[in-house]
Amino acid sequence: MRKIAVIPAFNEERAIGGVVTKTSEYVDKIVVVDDGSVDKTSNIAGKAGAEVIRLDINTGKANAVREGLRLCSGYDVVIIMDGDGQHLPREIPILLEKLENSDLVIGSRFLKDATKMPLNSKISNKIASLLMSSLIRQKITDPQSGLRAIRGERVGELELKAERYALEHIMILEAKRKHFVISEAPITTVYGAERSDIHPVRDTLIVILNIMKFILRL
């Protein structure tokens, strides 16, 4: 089974090397999409063994992931994970086990101990969970999770017309529309002191607008 990991990254020079090195133990290839970083993210990722796609300007997570998925043809499994070190590569096998009977597996922080999750993230996730679960008529506990596994043969079916951090939500809606079997697997998330580049108000509005656009296209 051939496995590839797509890792979007923006100014992650402190974490990306370790992420690539540890992830390489579980996949055959790693693609890091450097989304317009102004630090050494690209150089460090490349030296650690990843194939690097370098975008000249910051275009947002959704576009970065789309660029990475272009290189996933021929792989049986596609792993998507963040480049900031919050996801533990050693938990990839947990997702792979669930993928045996699924097309999309979402790593859920709420199926484990989520007490360390920042309060604002916890609140926004709970709201997103209620919304997404209602829209697809299936319980999704962590629709904002960036750690996912997709059956390779089905990746090309996903029309990911999303902006920035709306990617995770639109992927779920699109997968449901294409009759994917969607499941969740428990994961751990490591929260550091790094400042997030997520803007709560702006990105929440972007997510809502993207969901509305998706519904109107149906």
Secondary structure by P-SEA (a helix, b strand, c coil): cbbbbbbbbccccccaaaaaaaacccccbbbbbccccccaaaaaaaaaccbbbbbcccccaaaaaaaaacccccccbbbbbbccccccccaaaaaaaaaccccbbbbcccccccccccaaaaaaaaaaaaaaaaaccccccccccccccccccccccccccccccaaaaaaaaaaaaaccccbbbbbbbbbccccccccaaaaaaaaaaaaaaaaaac
